[in-house]
Amino acid sequence: MTFEQNYFQLLSLPVAFDVDASALQAAYLTLQTQFHPDRFVNATSQEQRLSVQFIAHLNEAKQCLEDDVKRGYYLLELLHETVPEERTIDDMEFLMAQMELREQGEALVVQGDADALRSFQQSIQAQYEELRSHLSSQLADALWNDAAVSLAKLQFFQKLSNEVSQANKVN
Protein backbone atom coordinates (compact mmCIF):
# COMPACT_ATOMS: atom_id res chain seq x y z
CA MET A 1 0.00 0.00 0.00
CA THR A 2 1.53 3.24 -1.12
CA PHE A 3 0.16 6.73 -1.45
CA GLU A 4 3.22 8.10 -3.23
CA GLN A 5 2.32 6.79 -6.67
CA ASN A 6 0.36 8.95 -9.06
CA TYR A 7 -3.06 7.64 -10.08
CA PHE A 8 -1.74 6.11 -13.29
CA GLN A 9 1.01 4.22 -11.47
CA LEU A 10 -1.40 3.12 -8.78
CA LEU A 11 -3.67 1.55 -11.37
CA SER A 12 -0.82 0.30 -13.62
CA LEU A 13 -1.89 2.45 -16.55
CA PRO A 14 0.22 4.47 -19.00
CA VAL A 15 0.30 8.19 -18.26
CA ALA A 16 -1.91 9.41 -21.09
CA PHE A 17 -5.20 11.17 -21.66
CA ASP A 18 -6.72 8.18 -23.42
CA VAL A 19 -7.35 5.49 -20.83
CA ASP A 20 -8.42 1.92 -21.50
CA ALA A 21 -11.65 1.77 -19.47
CA SER A 22 -11.58 -2.02 -19.13
CA ALA A 23 -7.94 -1.99 -17.94
CA LEU A 24 -8.83 0.75 -15.44
CA GLN A 25 -11.78 -1.25 -14.13
CA ALA A 26 -9.76 -4.48 -13.92
CA ALA A 27 -6.89 -2.83 -12.03
CA TYR A 28 -9.34 -1.10 -9.72
CA LEU A 29 -11.17 -4.34 -8.90
CA THR A 30 -7.90 -6.18 -8.27
CA LEU A 31 -6.69 -3.54 -5.81
CA GLN A 32 -10.15 -3.16 -4.28
CA THR A 33 -10.27 -6.89 -3.59
CA GLN A 34 -6.70 -7.02 -2.31
CA PHE A 35 -6.93 -4.06 0.07
CA HIS A 36 -10.60 -3.91 1.03
CA PRO A 37 -11.04 -3.18 4.75
CA ASP A 38 -13.00 -6.42 5.20
CA ARG A 39 -9.75 -8.29 4.56
CA PHE A 40 -8.13 -6.48 7.48
CA VAL A 41 -10.67 -7.27 10.19
CA ASN A 42 -8.11 -9.26 12.19
CA ALA A 43 -5.21 -6.90 11.42
CA THR A 44 -3.78 -4.24 13.69
CA SER A 45 -5.67 -0.98 14.04
CA GLN A 46 -2.94 0.76 12.04
CA GLU A 47 -3.29 -1.74 9.17
CA GLN A 48 -7.08 -1.31 9.28
CA ARG A 49 -6.73 2.47 9.13
CA LEU A 50 -4.24 2.24 6.25
CA SER A 51 -6.61 -0.06 4.38
CA VAL A 52 -9.48 2.42 4.71
CA GLN A 53 -7.22 5.29 3.62
CA PHE A 54 -5.86 3.31 0.69
CA ILE A 55 -9.34 2.37 -0.54
CA ALA A 56 -10.42 6.02 -0.30
CA HIS A 57 -7.31 6.98 -2.31
CA LEU A 58 -8.05 4.21 -4.82
CA ASN A 59 -11.66 5.38 -5.23
CA GLU A 60 -10.45 8.94 -5.78
CA ALA A 61 -7.97 7.73 -8.41
CA LYS A 62 -10.64 5.75 -10.26
CA GLN A 63 -13.10 8.65 -10.24
CA CYS A 64 -10.44 11.00 -11.56
CA LEU A 65 -9.23 8.71 -14.34
CA GLU A 66 -12.77 7.80 -15.45
CA ASP A 67 -13.73 11.44 -16.04
CA ASP A 68 -12.26 13.19 -19.10
CA VAL A 69 -12.18 16.64 -17.51
CA LYS A 70 -10.80 15.52 -14.14
CA ARG A 71 -8.22 13.32 -15.90
CA GLY A 72 -7.22 16.20 -18.18
CA TYR A 73 -6.64 18.57 -15.29
CA TYR A 74 -4.80 15.85 -13.39
CA LEU A 75 -2.53 15.25 -16.39
CA LEU A 76 -1.79 18.94 -16.74
CA GLU A 77 -0.82 19.06 -13.07
CA LEU A 78 1.22 15.90 -13.34
CA LEU A 79 3.03 16.68 -16.57
CA HIS A 80 3.28 20.44 -16.62
CA GLU A 81 1.72 22.80 -14.15
CA THR A 82 -1.30 23.41 -11.99
CA VAL A 83 -4.13 24.76 -14.08
CA PRO A 84 -7.15 26.19 -12.28
CA GLU A 85 -10.36 24.27 -12.97
CA GLU A 86 -12.26 27.54 -13.33
CA ARG A 87 -10.13 28.81 -16.20
CA THR A 88 -11.49 31.80 -18.06
CA ILE A 89 -12.18 31.32 -21.75
CA ASP A 90 -11.38 34.34 -23.90
CA ASP A 91 -12.94 32.84 -27.03
CA MET A 92 -16.12 34.92 -27.35
CA GLU A 93 -17.30 32.95 -30.36
CA PHE A 94 -17.15 29.73 -28.33
CA LEU A 95 -18.93 31.34 -25.37
CA MET A 96 -21.71 32.69 -27.60
CA ALA A 97 -22.11 29.28 -29.21
CA GLN A 98 -22.38 27.72 -25.75
CA MET A 99 -25.09 30.20 -24.76
CA GLU A 100 -26.99 29.41 -27.95
CA LEU A 101 -26.69 25.66 -27.32
CA ARG A 102 -27.97 26.09 -23.75
CA GLU A 103 -30.93 28.14 -24.98
CA GLN A 104 -31.65 25.57 -27.68
CA GLY A 105 -31.51 22.75 -25.13
CA GLU A 106 -33.78 24.61 -22.70
CA ALA A 107 -36.30 25.25 -25.50
CA LEU A 108 -36.32 21.56 -26.40
CA VAL A 109 -36.90 20.60 -22.77
CA VAL A 110 -39.85 23.02 -22.57
CA GLN A 111 -41.28 21.65 -25.83
CA GLY A 112 -41.03 18.12 -24.45
CA ASP A 113 -40.03 16.67 -27.82
CA ALA A 114 -38.06 13.58 -26.76
CA ASP A 115 -36.83 12.80 -30.30
CA ALA A 116 -35.54 16.33 -30.86
CA LEU A 117 -33.89 16.28 -27.42
CA ARG A 118 -32.16 12.96 -28.22
CA SER A 119 -30.96 14.36 -31.55
CA PHE A 120 -29.67 17.47 -29.78
CA GLN A 121 -27.90 15.28 -27.22
CA GLN A 122 -26.23 13.31 -30.03
CA SER A 123 -25.06 16.55 -31.62
CA ILE A 124 -23.60 17.74 -28.31
CA GLN A 125 -21.89 14.38 -27.82
CA ALA A 126 -20.36 14.53 -31.30
CA GLN A 127 -18.94 18.00 -30.59
CA TYR A 128 -17.68 16.77 -27.23
CA GLU A 129 -15.91 13.80 -28.84
CA GLU A 130 -14.30 16.02 -31.48
CA LEU A 131 -12.98 18.39 -28.82
CA ARG A 132 -11.90 15.44 -26.66
CA SER A 133 -9.88 14.01 -29.55
CA HIS A 134 -8.28 17.40 -30.16
CA LEU A 135 -7.39 17.69 -26.47
CA SER A 136 -5.85 14.22 -26.47
CA SER A 137 -3.56 15.24 -29.34
CA GLN A 138 -2.59 18.50 -27.62
CA LEU A 139 -1.67 16.67 -24.42
CA ALA A 140 0.30 14.04 -26.35
CA ASP A 141 2.19 16.84 -28.16
CA ALA A 142 2.83 18.74 -24.89
CA LEU A 143 0.89 21.80 -26.08
CA TRP A 144 0.04 22.71 -22.48
CA ASN A 145 -1.58 26.11 -22.98
CA ASP A 146 -3.68 24.93 -25.91
CA ALA A 147 -4.66 21.84 -23.93
CA ALA A 148 -5.70 23.97 -20.95
CA VAL A 149 -8.01 26.02 -23.19
CA SER A 150 -9.44 22.90 -24.82
CA LEU A 151 -9.94 21.36 -21.41
CA ALA A 152 -11.91 24.37 -20.21
CA LYS A 153 -14.06 24.12 -23.33
CA LEU A 154 -14.52 20.39 -22.82
CA GLN A 155 -15.76 21.15 -19.33
CA PHE A 156 -18.53 23.32 -20.85
CA PHE A 157 -19.57 20.51 -23.18
CA GLN A 158 -19.45 17.94 -20.39
CA LYS A 159 -21.73 20.03 -18.20
CA LEU A 160 -24.14 20.72 -21.07
CA SER A 161 -24.19 17.06 -22.05
CA ASN A 162 -24.96 16.03 -18.46
CA GLU A 163 -27.78 18.59 -18.23
CA VAL A 164 -29.32 17.45 -21.51
CA SER A 165 -28.97 13.82 -20.46
CA GLN A 166 -30.78 14.54 -17.17
CA ALA A 167 -33.54 16.42 -19.01
CA ASN A 168 -33.83 13.55 -21.48
CA LYS A 169 -34.35 11.09 -18.60
CA VAL A 170 -37.16 13.23 -17.23
CA ASN A 171 -38.96 13.38 -20.60
N, C-alpha and C positions, 0 to 999 in steps of 0.2 A: 504494500500500500504506500503510494507516494503521491504527494500533492505538488511536487516540483515539476512534473511533466506538463507540457501544454496539452490542450484538449486533444489535439491530433495524435500526439505521442501516447497519451492515456488510452486512446481507443485504437491504437495501431493503424492509423490512417495517414496517407501522405498529406503533407501540408499544401493544400490547394483549395480553391474555391469550390470546384466540382467534387462532391463527395458521393461515393457509392453508398446509397441508402441501405442496401442489404448488408454490406460490410459493416456499416455503422451499427445497425441493429444487432447483428451477430456479435460484434465485439462488446456492445453494451450488455447483451444478455449473458455473455460469458462472465464478464466482470461482476454483474449484478448477482449472478448465482454464486460466484466464488466468494464475494465479500458481503453478502446480505447479512444484516444484523442477526437474523435467526440462526445463522451458522455459528454465531459467537455467544450463544446463550450461556455456555459453560466456561467462557473465557474470562480473563481478568476484566475489571471495570475499565481499565485503560484500553484494552483491545476492543471492548464493546463500544466505547466512545469513538475510537478511531474508525471502526466499521461504519458507524452512523455518519460520521463526518465524510468518510470516503464515498459512501453511497450518495450523500447530498452533492458532493463534488462531481461524481459521475453523472448524476441526473442533470446538473447544471451544464456539464460538457455536452451531453446528448442534446439537450434543448437548444444550446447554442449552435451546434453543428447541423442540426436539422433545419434551422431557419436561415434562409438565404441572407437576410439583412443582418441578423446577429452574427452569422458566420463571416460575412463580409467585413463588418466592423472589427471583429476579433482578428481576422487576418491582417487588416491594416495596422492594428495595434501590434500584432506579433511580428510582422515583417517590416514595418516602416515606422509608424508613429501613431500616437493617440489621435483619433479623429472624433470630434464630438458627434453624438448621435443626432443632435438637433442642428445639423449644418444648414446654413442659409443657402438657398439656391438663387443665383443671380439671373438665371435664364427666364426672362419674363414670358417668352413664348411658351415654354414648358409649363409655367405656373398658370397661365391663361388657359392652356389646353386642359390642365388638371381641373380647373374651376368648371370648365365647360363639361368635362366628363362627369363630374360630381352632380352638376345640375341635370344632365341627361339621365344619370342613374336615378336621382331623386324623382324625376318626372315619370320614369318607368315604374318605379315603386308605387307612386300615387295612382297611375293608370291601372296597375294590377295585371298587366299583360305578362304572364309567366314566360311565354315564348320569346318575347322581345327582351325580357330581362336576362334570360339564358343566353341569347345571342350577344347581348351587351357584355355579359360576363365572359363569354368566349373571346370577344374582341379585346377586353381588358387583359385577359390571360395571355393572349398572343403578344400584346405589347410588352407585358411583363417579361415573357420568355425572351423576347428580342433584346430587351435591355439587360436581362440577366446574362445572356450570352456575351453581350458587349462587355459587361463588367468582368466576366470571367477572363476574357482576353486581356483586358487592361491590367488585372491583377497578375496574370501570368507574365505579362510584359513589363511589370514593375512601373506602370504608369500611375503612381500613387495619387496624385492630385485629380487626374481624370477619373480614376476609380472612386475616389471619395465623392465626387459630384454624381457619378452614375449610381453610387450606392444610396445617396440621398434621394435621387429620383426613384430608384427601385422601392425605397421605403414608401413613397407616395402611392405607387402602384400596388404595393402589398396591402396597404391600409384600404385603398379603394376596393381592391379585389375581395378582401375580407368583408367589407361592408355590403357589397353587392351579393356576396355569397350568403350572408346572414339574411338579407332582404329576400333573396330567392327562396330560402328555407321557409320563411314566413308565408310567402305566397303560394 
